[in-house]
Amino acid sequence: MEGTYERYKLIYDYYAARICFGRCAFGDSLPAIPRIASEFHVAVPTVRSALARLEADGLIRVEAKKAARVVYRAGPARFRENAARYFVPRREGILDIVRTGGLLYDPLWEAGLRTWNRERTGAPPAAAGFSLTVLSSLGNHLVMNLCWEMIRYLCFPLLDAHGAAEDCLRELRAGGDADRAKRACLAGWKQDIDELFAFLETARAEYTLEDVRPVPFEWNIYRQRPQLRYSIASRIIREILEERYPVGSFLPSLPRMAERFGVAVSTIRRTLDLLAGLGVAASFQGKGTRVLMDPRRIDFSKPEVREALGLYAESLEFLALTVRKVSLFTLEAASGETLDRLAERFARIREEKKSYLVFEAYLAFITGACPSAAVRQCYRKLNELLACGYPATLRRLGENRLDNAFSGTIAQAEADLRARDFERIAAGWQVFLESEAERFRAFATRQ
């Protein structure tokens, strides 16, 4: 079931952190399974799986008809060392998210809260599941996945030691607006972060971790099927668009592609099946795999095709919500030379009548020029997912209309870049992506 693996890991990591950092002491009982299931919005079997892993790791004991009990024994010194060994390697990544995470989280939170306020019934949910509840109202699995991954990396903002989520809920119950509620959350989290960095100042030397290898934030997008086929398919589609493999040419042999991508031949076969389902290529016995890029051949009945196009739609929605803030931040930080190169890239794309490459060009700019490593990581993943949507966009618009559909956008973006009108650029991309997301959703419902 989609999302179950991520939530199982989230539950495991949450309680493992509380136990290993001393928030749950030896002999303490964990909440009842139904309560955990309610807090994390999962089924009871998912909670049982997480508890089974905690028990296998020697952290808890699970007995029939009783609450799970902590069996991990440690004193304050060990708890402190556990925290140091987790947080010191992640110091720079956490600092980056603290400084710039609002570029992604703020617009997603605000959009989710607007939707939740329209749709909610009854009282707000319990604090531990509040962020998940608000963001889940967007109905976007990529947003939820990023939320889970960031929460895990930050270790549940120091396990919400100062009740930031409760403060946020009290503000909402009192009739406060989204901004006031967000400030209530941030006030508590800031205290946690300040205490964390004060601790890290001494922990590095105390545990001789000065030369420890950094552990940056990484967004792992889990899918129902092996992820590699989607990643490789995206790279091949990009290379077709860049005419490394022109329409009518043949892709390299299975062994050569397996060697190039460092995967098994069976993975390449699954990738080619996906490309065939997208109308990108077709295999011929004894000849090889020919590039077609024929959107009439898209097989919407294939689960892997539906999943790839669903991720494309969610990527557009994610970008539409976050691109304005991310664009302003990146444009203002970029050098004049970098901005000129982007304007020239837009000009070449327009002159070559390949304005459909505008997504690739702009996201490549952000992933190269944005000062935030977390934003670069996220936008790199989104750029990867967008490539699989190209065949469906070609089918929606038709080959003759494809360049015209985006030519106005790229011409305006080029002019605004040369004028250094960053506000107009950022707003323009937001409107453009909102429109594309809406059009694709309408197209997909007709298939």
PASE-268569 format. One record per residue (C-alpha): residue number from 1; residue in one letter; chain; x, y, z. Coordinates in Angstrom, 2 decimals. Example, Ala and Ser with C-alpha at 12.3 -4.5 7.8 and 13.67 -1.06 7.14 Angstrom:
2
REC     i   aa   ch         u         v         w
REC     1    A    A     12.30     -4.50      7.80
REC     2    S    A     13.67     -1.06      7.14
This chain:
447
REC     i   aa   ch         u         v         w
REC     1    M    A      0.00      0.00      0.00
REC     2    E    A      1.40      3.37     -1.01
REC     3    G    A      2.85      5.32      1.88
REC     4    T    A      2.82      2.44      4.38
REC     5    Y    A      6.59      1.90      4.26
REC     6    E    A      7.32      5.58      4.92
REC     7    R    A      4.92      5.73      7.86
REC     8    Y    A      6.25      2.49      9.29
REC     9    K    A      9.74      4.01      9.24
REC    10    L    A      8.42      7.24     10.71
REC    11    I    A      6.89      5.45     13.68
REC    12    Y    A     10.02      3.37     14.20
REC    13    D    A     12.36      6.37     14.00
REC    14    Y    A     10.17      8.47     16.29
REC    15    Y    A     10.14      5.99     19.15
REC    16    A    A     13.73      4.82     18.58
REC    17    A    A     14.86      8.45     18.93
REC    18    R    A     12.78      9.03     22.05
REC    19    I    A     14.25      5.92     23.65
REC    20    C    A     17.88      6.38     22.59
REC    21    F    A     17.90     10.08     23.53
REC    22    G    A     16.35      9.43     26.95
REC    23    R    A     12.86     10.83     26.41
REC    24    C    A     11.40      7.40     27.18
REC    25    A    A     13.17      5.76     30.12
REC    26    F    A     13.61      2.10     31.01
REC    27    G    A     10.29      0.68     32.16
REC    28    D    A      8.14      3.38     30.52
REC    29    S    A      5.15      2.24     28.49
REC    30    L    A      4.52      3.37     24.95
REC    31    P    A      1.01      4.54     24.02
REC    32    A    A     -1.54      1.89     23.11
REC    33    I    A     -1.38      0.66     19.52
REC    34    P    A     -4.75      2.22     18.51
REC    35    R    A     -3.56      5.60     19.81
REC    36    I    A     -0.29      5.40     17.84
REC    37    A    A     -2.28      4.41     14.75
REC    38    S    A     -4.53      7.44     15.22
REC    39    E    A     -1.61      9.83     15.80
REC    40    F    A      0.25      8.73     12.66
REC    41    H    A     -2.83      8.09     10.48
REC    42    V    A     -1.97      4.45      9.78
REC    43    A    A     -3.55      1.04     10.16
REC    44    V    A     -2.91     -1.05     13.25
REC    45    P    A     -0.76     -3.62     11.33
REC    46    T    A      1.62     -0.81     10.32
REC    47    V    A      2.10      0.10     13.99
REC    48    R    A      2.67     -3.55     14.88
REC    49    S    A      5.40     -3.79     12.23
REC    50    A    A      7.19     -0.74     13.65
REC    51    L    A      6.95     -2.10     17.20
REC    52    A    A      8.27     -5.48     16.04
REC    53    R    A     11.36     -3.80     14.65
REC    54    L    A     11.85     -1.80     17.85
REC    55    E    A     11.65     -5.06     19.78
REC    56    A    A     14.11     -6.78     17.42
REC    57    D    A     16.56     -3.93     18.07
REC    58    G    A     16.32     -4.47     21.82
REC    59    L    A     14.56     -1.19     22.57
REC    60    I    A     11.13     -2.41     23.73
REC    61    R    A      9.29     -5.57     24.76
REC    62    V    A      5.88     -6.33     23.31
REC    63    E    A      3.52     -8.59     25.26
REC    64    A    A      0.01     -9.65     24.37
REC    65    K    A     -2.75     -7.39     25.73
REC    66    K    A     -0.19     -5.04     27.29
REC    67    A    A      1.36     -1.77     26.21
REC    68    A    A      4.88     -2.08     24.80
REC    69    R    A      7.48     -1.36     27.49
REC    70    V    A     10.95      0.21     27.11
REC    71    V    A     13.74     -2.25     27.93
REC    72    Y    A     16.70     -0.18     26.72
REC    73    R    A     18.93      0.69     29.70
REC    74    A    A     21.22      3.70     29.58
REC    75    G    A     22.25      6.64     31.71
REC    76    P    A     22.51     10.36     30.94
REC    77    A    A     26.05     10.00     29.57
REC    78    R    A     24.99      7.39     27.02
REC    79    F    A     21.90      9.37     26.00
REC    80    R    A     24.11     12.41     25.45
REC    81    E    A     26.55     10.41     23.34
REC    82    N    A     23.72      8.91     21.26
REC    83    A    A     22.45     12.42     20.51
REC    84    A    A     25.93     13.67     19.63
REC    85    R    A     26.60     10.82     17.22
REC    86    Y    A     23.29     11.45     15.48
REC    87    F    A     23.24     15.24     15.31
REC    88    V    A     26.90     16.23     14.81
REC    89    P    A     27.16     14.69     11.30
REC    90    R    A     23.86     16.38     10.40
REC    91    R    A     24.74     19.80     11.78
REC    92    E    A     25.19     21.56      8.43
REC    93    G    A     22.14     19.90      6.90
REC    94    I    A     19.96     20.88      9.85
REC    95    L    A     21.33     24.42      9.78
REC    96    D    A     20.48     24.67      6.07
REC    97    I    A     16.91     23.47      6.65
REC    98    V    A     16.46     25.82      9.61
REC    99    R    A     17.66     28.79      7.55
REC   100    T    A     15.90     28.05      4.27
REC   101    G    A     13.39     25.27      4.90
REC   102    G    A     10.61     27.86      4.96
REC   103    L    A     11.06     28.26      1.21
REC   104    L    A      9.45     24.84      0.83
REC   105    Y    A      7.56     24.28      4.06
REC   106    D    A      5.82     27.65      4.44
REC   107    P    A      3.87     27.65      1.14
REC   108    L    A      3.00     23.96      1.53
REC   109    W    A      1.82     24.53      5.11
REC   110    E    A     -0.25     27.57      4.16
REC   111    A    A     -1.91     25.78      1.23
REC   112    G    A     -2.57     22.71      3.37
REC   113    L    A     -4.03     24.76      6.21
REC   114    R    A     -6.37     26.58      3.81
REC   115    T    A     -7.63     23.24      2.50
REC   116    W    A     -7.87     21.73      5.97
REC   117    N    A     -9.84     24.70      7.30
REC   118    R    A    -12.35     24.28      4.45
REC   119    E    A    -12.76     20.53      4.87
REC   120    R    A    -12.28     19.81      8.59
REC   121    T    A    -15.04     18.60     10.84
REC   122    G    A    -14.85     18.59     14.62
REC   123    A    A    -11.81     19.50     16.70
REC   124    P    A     -8.25     19.64     15.39
REC   125    P    A     -6.29     16.35     15.59
REC   126    A    A     -3.81     15.47     18.31
REC   127    A    A     -0.60     17.47     18.20
REC   128    A    A      1.73     14.68     17.13
REC   129    G    A     -0.20     14.20     13.90
REC   130    F    A     -1.08     17.82     13.26
REC   131    S    A      1.51     18.65     10.59
REC   132    L    A      0.78     15.39      8.80
REC   133    T    A     -2.95     16.10      8.92
REC   134    V    A     -2.61     19.62      7.52
REC   135    L    A     -0.26     18.63      4.71
REC   136    S    A     -2.22     15.48      3.86
REC   137    S    A     -5.21     17.68      3.05
REC   138    L    A     -3.36     18.66     -0.16
REC   139    G    A     -3.76     15.10     -1.44
REC   140    N    A     -0.19     15.13     -2.78
REC   141    H    A      1.92     12.09     -1.93
REC   142    L    A      5.18     13.85     -2.83
REC   143    V    A      4.45     16.60     -0.31
REC   144    M    A      3.74     14.02      2.37
REC   145    N    A      6.86     12.07      1.50
REC   146    L    A      9.03     15.18      1.82
REC   147    C    A      7.38     16.02      5.14
REC   148    W    A      8.13     12.54      6.50
REC   149    E    A     11.73     12.65      5.29
REC   150    M    A     12.42     16.09      6.77
REC   151    I    A     10.80     15.18     10.08
REC   152    R    A     12.94     12.04     10.28
REC   153    Y    A     16.13     13.93      9.39
REC   154    L    A     15.49     16.67     11.95
REC   155    C    A     14.62     13.93     14.45
REC   156    F    A     11.13     15.32     15.08
REC   157    P    A     12.46     18.81     15.87
REC   158    L    A     14.15     17.54     19.00
REC   159    L    A     11.01     15.50     19.67
REC   160    D    A      8.93     18.64     20.24
REC   161    A    A     10.44     19.17     23.66
REC   162    H    A      8.73     22.51     24.19
REC   163    G    A      5.27     21.56     22.92
REC   164    A    A      5.39     23.68     19.77
REC   165    A    A      2.63     21.67     18.12
REC   166    E    A      0.39     22.06     21.17
REC   167    D    A      0.95     25.83     21.08
REC   168    C    A     -0.05     25.81     17.44
REC   169    L    A     -3.22     23.85     18.17
REC   170    R    A     -4.21     26.14     21.04
REC   171    E    A     -3.86     29.11     18.70
REC   172    L    A     -6.13     27.47     16.13
REC   173    R    A     -8.70     26.43     18.72
REC   174    A    A     -8.78     30.05     19.90
REC   175    G    A     -9.70     31.14     16.39
REC   176    G    A     -6.22     32.30     15.35
REC   177    D    A     -5.20     32.56     11.72
REC   178    A    A     -2.52     30.56      9.92
REC   179    D    A      0.24     33.13     10.47
REC   180    R    A     -0.31     33.30     14.23
REC   181    A    A     -0.50     29.51     14.45
REC   182    K    A      2.74     29.17     12.51
REC   183    R    A      4.47     31.68     14.78
REC   184    A    A      3.36     29.65     17.80
REC   185    C    A      5.03     26.58     16.31
REC   186    L    A      8.21     28.40     15.34
REC   187    A    A      8.67     29.93     18.79
REC   188    G    A      8.93     26.50     20.41
REC   189    W    A     11.05     25.01     17.63
REC   190    K    A     13.48     27.94     17.78
REC   191    Q    A     14.15     27.20     21.44
REC   192    D    A     14.80     23.54     20.57
REC   193    I    A     17.18     24.48     17.75
REC   194    D    A     19.08     27.00     19.89
REC   195    E    A     19.59     24.34     22.56
REC   196    L    A     20.66     21.80     19.94
REC   197    F    A     23.37     24.01     18.44
REC   198    A    A     24.63     24.99     21.89
REC   199    F    A     24.98     21.27     22.62
REC   200    L    A     26.77     20.61     19.32
REC   201    E    A     29.37     23.28     20.06
REC   202    T    A     30.75     21.14     22.89
REC   203    A    A     29.78     17.66     21.64
REC   204    R    A     32.14     17.70     18.64
REC   205    A    A     35.26     17.89     20.77
REC   206    E    A     33.83     15.89     23.66
REC   207    Y    A     33.27     12.82     21.47
REC   208    T    A     36.12     13.52     18.96
REC   209    L    A     33.68     14.02     16.09
REC   210    E    A     35.47     16.96     14.47
REC   211    D    A     36.31     14.95     11.34
REC   212    V    A     33.11     12.92     11.10
REC   213    R    A     31.70     12.62      7.58
REC   214    P    A     28.68     14.95      7.10
REC   215    V    A     25.28     13.38      6.51
REC   216    P    A     23.32     15.76      4.25
REC   217    F    A     19.56     15.71      3.88
REC   218    E    A     18.46     13.38      1.12
REC   219    W    A     14.93     13.13     -0.19
REC   220    N    A     14.18      9.47     -0.87
REC   221    I    A     11.04      9.10     -2.94
REC   222    Y    A      9.60      5.65     -2.37
REC   223    R    A      7.33      4.10     -4.95
REC   224    Q    A      5.20      0.99     -5.19
REC   225    R    A      7.59     -0.35     -7.82
REC   226    P    A     11.38     -0.26     -8.08
REC   227    Q    A     12.53      3.33     -8.23
REC   228    L    A     15.44      2.74    -10.61
REC   229    R    A     13.27      2.21    -13.67
REC   230    Y    A     11.71      5.67    -13.25
REC   231    S    A     15.06      7.37    -12.73
REC   232    I    A     16.64      5.67    -15.74
REC   233    A    A     13.56      6.28    -17.91
REC   234    S    A     13.69      9.99    -17.03
REC   235    R    A     17.35     10.22    -18.03
REC   236    I    A     16.69      8.46    -21.34
REC   237    I    A     13.74     10.73    -22.15
REC   238    R    A     15.91     13.78    -21.45
REC   239    E    A     18.60     12.43    -23.78
REC   240    I    A     15.99     11.87    -26.49
REC   241    L    A     14.81     15.47    -26.12
REC   242    E    A     18.43     16.63    -26.34
REC   243    E    A     18.72     14.49    -29.52
REC   244    R    A     21.40     12.19    -28.21
REC   245    Y    A     18.99      9.49    -29.36
REC   246    P    A     16.90     11.05    -32.17
REC   247    V    A     13.49      9.68    -33.09
REC   248    G    A     14.03      6.69    -35.38
REC   249    S    A     17.39      5.76    -33.88
REC   250    F    A     18.04      2.71    -31.71
REC   251    L    A     18.95      2.75    -28.04
REC   252    P    A     22.13      0.89    -27.01
REC   253    S    A     21.91     -2.84    -26.30
REC   254    L    A     20.62     -4.13    -22.97
REC   255    P    A     24.10     -5.13    -21.70
REC   256    R    A     25.59     -1.76    -22.68
REC   257    M    A     22.80      0.16    -20.95
REC   258    A    A     23.05     -2.06    -17.88
REC   259    E    A     26.78     -1.35    -17.71
REC   260    R    A     26.28      2.39    -18.22
REC   261    F    A     23.68      2.76    -15.46
REC   262    G    A     25.26      0.20    -13.14
REC   263    V    A     22.15     -1.98    -12.87
REC   264    A    A     21.04     -5.49    -13.80
REC   265    V    A     19.80     -6.28    -17.30
REC   266    S    A     16.41     -7.09    -15.76
REC   267    T    A     16.16     -3.48    -14.51
REC   268    I    A     16.84     -2.21    -18.04
REC   269    R    A     14.11     -4.50    -19.37
REC   270    R    A     11.64     -3.03    -16.86
REC   271    T    A     12.77      0.46    -17.89
REC   272    L    A     12.15     -0.31    -21.56
REC   273    D    A      8.70     -1.68    -20.68
REC   274    L    A      7.93      1.65    -19.01
REC   275    L    A      9.23      3.60    -22.02
REC   276    A    A      7.07      1.44    -24.29
REC   277    G    A      4.04      2.15    -22.11
REC   278    L    A      4.76      5.88    -22.41
REC   279    G    A      5.01      5.63    -26.20
REC   280    V    A      8.67      6.65    -26.09
REC   281    A    A     10.23      3.50    -27.55
REC   282    A    A      9.41      0.03    -28.86
REC   283    S    A     11.49     -3.15    -28.94
REC   284    F    A     11.75     -5.26    -32.09
REC   285    Q    A     12.90     -8.87    -32.02
REC   286    G    A     16.41     -9.16    -33.37
REC   287    K    A     16.77     -5.43    -33.99
REC   288    G    A     16.73     -3.64    -30.66
REC   289    T    A     14.74     -0.77    -29.15
REC   290    R    A     13.79      2.09    -31.45
REC   291    V    A     12.98      5.61    -30.28
REC   292    L    A      9.43      6.54    -31.34
REC   293    M    A      8.17      9.36    -29.11
REC   294    D    A      4.65      8.55    -30.31
REC   295    P    A      2.13      9.75    -27.70
REC   296    R    A     -0.67      7.84    -29.44
REC   297    R    A      0.93      4.67    -28.08
REC   298    I    A      0.67      5.66    -24.41
REC   299    D    A     -0.96      2.79    -22.53
REC   300    F    A     -2.87      4.39    -19.67
REC   301    S    A     -4.00      0.95    -18.47
REC   302    K    A     -0.50      0.00    -17.29
REC   303    P    A     -0.04      0.64    -13.54
REC   304    E    A      3.55      1.84    -13.95
REC   305    V    A      2.44      4.39    -16.57
REC   306    R    A     -0.34      5.68    -14.33
REC   307    E    A      2.11      5.96    -11.47
REC   308    A    A      4.69      7.84    -13.56
REC   309    L    A      2.07     10.30    -14.81
REC   310    G    A      0.62     10.68    -11.31
REC   311    L    A      4.05     11.66    -10.01
REC   312    Y    A      4.36     14.12    -12.89
REC   313    A    A      1.08     15.76    -11.89
REC   314    E    A      2.12     15.92     -8.23
REC   315    S    A      5.48     17.41     -9.21
REC   316    L    A      3.73     20.20    -11.10
REC   317    E    A      1.52     20.93     -8.09
REC   318    F    A      4.49     20.87     -5.70
REC   319    L    A      6.41     23.28     -7.93
REC   320    A    A      3.40     25.56     -8.36
REC   321    L    A      3.16     25.96     -4.57
REC   322    T    A      6.86     26.54     -3.89
REC   323    V    A      8.39     28.07     -7.02
REC   324    R    A      7.71     31.71     -6.17
REC   325    K    A      9.69     31.78     -2.92
REC   326    V    A     12.40     29.47     -4.25
REC   327    S    A     12.76     31.59     -7.40
REC   328    L    A     13.11     34.87     -5.52
REC   329    F    A     15.68     33.39     -3.15
REC   330    T    A     17.73     31.87     -5.97
REC   331    L    A     17.53     34.80     -8.39
REC   332    E    A     18.60     37.27     -5.71
REC   333    A    A     21.58     35.07     -4.78
REC   334    A    A     22.75     34.33     -8.34
REC   335    S    A     25.56     36.26     -9.98
REC   336    G    A     24.94     38.52    -12.96
REC   337    E    A     26.94     36.14    -15.13
REC   338    T    A     24.75     33.21    -14.09
REC   339    L    A     21.57     35.15    -14.87
REC   340    D    A     22.92     36.18    -18.26
REC   341    R    A     23.70     32.55    -19.09
REC   342    L    A     20.15     31.56    -18.20
REC   343    A    A     18.73     34.32    -20.40
REC   344    E    A     20.94     33.15    -23.27
REC   345    R    A     19.80     29.56    -22.69
REC   346    F    A     16.18     30.69    -22.94
REC   347    A    A     16.99     32.58    -26.15
REC   348    R    A     18.58     29.51    -27.77
REC   349    I    A     15.65     27.32    -26.79
REC   350    R    A     13.23     29.83    -28.28
REC   351    E    A     15.21     30.23    -31.51
REC   352    E    A     15.46     26.45    -31.93
REC   353    K    A     11.69     26.20    -31.35
REC   354    K    A     12.18     23.85    -28.41
REC   355    S    A     10.39     25.85    -25.77
REC   356    Y    A      9.17     22.60    -24.18
REC   357    L    A     12.69     22.45    -22.66
REC   358    V    A     11.86     25.48    -20.51
REC   359    F    A     11.14     23.30    -17.44
REC   360    E    A     14.48     21.54    -17.71
REC   361    A    A     16.41     24.78    -18.23
REC   362    Y    A     14.84     26.66    -15.32
REC   363    L    A     15.01     23.81    -12.82
REC   364    A    A     18.61     23.14    -13.83
REC   365    F    A     19.30     26.79    -12.98
REC   366    I    A     17.74     26.42     -9.52
REC   367    T    A     19.51     23.14     -8.75
REC   368    G    A     22.79     24.76     -9.71
REC   369    A    A     22.42     28.26     -8.26
REC   370    C    A     20.20     27.97     -5.16
REC   371    P    A     22.30     28.45     -1.99
REC   372    S    A     20.22     25.89     -0.08
REC   373    A    A     21.35     22.27     -0.39
REC   374    A    A     17.91     21.03      0.74
REC   375    V    A     16.13     23.03     -1.96
REC   376    R    A     18.62     21.87     -4.59
REC   377    Q    A     18.03     18.27     -3.54
REC   378    C    A     14.24     18.59     -3.73
REC   379    Y    A     14.14     20.44     -7.04
REC   380    R    A     16.59     17.96     -8.56
REC   381    K    A     14.18     15.14     -7.68
REC   382    L    A     11.19     17.05     -9.06
REC   383    N    A     13.05     17.77    -12.29
REC   384    E    A     13.67     14.06    -12.66
REC   385    L    A      9.98     13.24    -12.26
REC   386    L    A      8.89     15.84    -14.81
REC   387    A    A     10.62     14.10    -17.72
REC   388    C    A      8.19     11.16    -17.65
REC   389    G    A      5.31     13.59    -18.25
REC   390    Y    A      6.66     14.84    -21.57
REC   391    P    A      4.94     12.16    -23.73
REC   392    A    A      1.56     12.93    -22.14
REC   393    T    A      2.09     16.68    -22.65
REC   394    L    A      2.91     15.97    -26.29
REC   395    R    A     -0.31     14.00    -26.60
REC   396    R    A     -2.32     16.73    -24.87
REC   397    L    A     -1.02     19.56    -27.04
REC   398    G    A      0.01     17.88    -30.29
REC   399    E    A      3.46     18.19    -31.83
REC   400    N    A      2.64     21.30    -33.85
REC   401    R    A      1.28     23.17    -30.84
REC   402    L    A      3.91     22.08    -28.34
REC   403    D    A      6.41     24.85    -29.01
REC   404    N    A      3.70     27.50    -29.30
REC   405    A    A      2.25     26.48    -25.92
REC   406    F    A      5.41     27.49    -24.09
REC   407    S    A      6.98     30.07    -26.41
REC   408    G    A      5.24     33.03    -24.77
REC   409    T    A      6.34     31.91    -21.32
REC   410    I    A      9.97     31.55    -22.30
REC   411    A    A     10.05     34.87    -24.19
REC   412    Q    A      8.62     36.70    -21.16
REC   413    A    A     11.02     34.94    -18.80
REC   414    E    A     13.96     35.92    -20.99
REC   415    A    A     12.87     39.57    -21.09
REC   416    D    A     12.30     39.68    -17.32
REC   417    L    A     15.71     38.13    -16.70
REC   418    R    A     17.47     40.75    -18.78
REC   419    A    A     15.52     43.45    -16.90
REC   420    R    A     16.37     41.77    -13.56
REC   421    D    A     12.68     41.87    -12.63
REC   422    F    A     12.82     39.03    -10.13
REC   423    E    A      9.33     39.56     -8.70
REC   424    R    A      7.79     39.28    -12.15
REC   425    I    A      9.83     36.18    -12.97
REC   426    A    A      8.82     34.43     -9.75
REC   427    A    A      5.14     35.34    -10.11
REC   428    G    A      5.18     34.32    -13.77
REC   429    W    A      6.50     30.86    -12.99
REC   430    Q    A      3.91     30.38    -10.28
REC   431    V    A      1.04     31.26    -12.62
REC   432    F    A      2.48     29.14    -15.42
REC   433    L    A      2.92     26.04    -13.25
REC   434    E    A     -0.51     26.43    -11.65
REC   435    S    A     -2.01     26.53    -15.14
REC   436    E    A     -0.03     23.52    -16.34
REC   437    A    A     -0.99     21.48    -13.27
REC   438    E    A     -4.67     22.28    -13.75
REC   439    R    A     -4.60     21.46    -17.47
REC   440    F    A     -2.81     18.18    -16.94
REC   441    R    A     -5.23     17.08    -14.23
REC   442    A    A     -8.14     17.82    -16.57
REC   443    F    A     -6.41     15.87    -19.36
REC   444    A    A     -5.66     12.90    -17.09
REC   445    T    A     -9.27     12.56    -15.93
REC   446    R    A    -10.35     12.09    -19.56
REC   447    Q    A     -8.01      9.16    -20.17
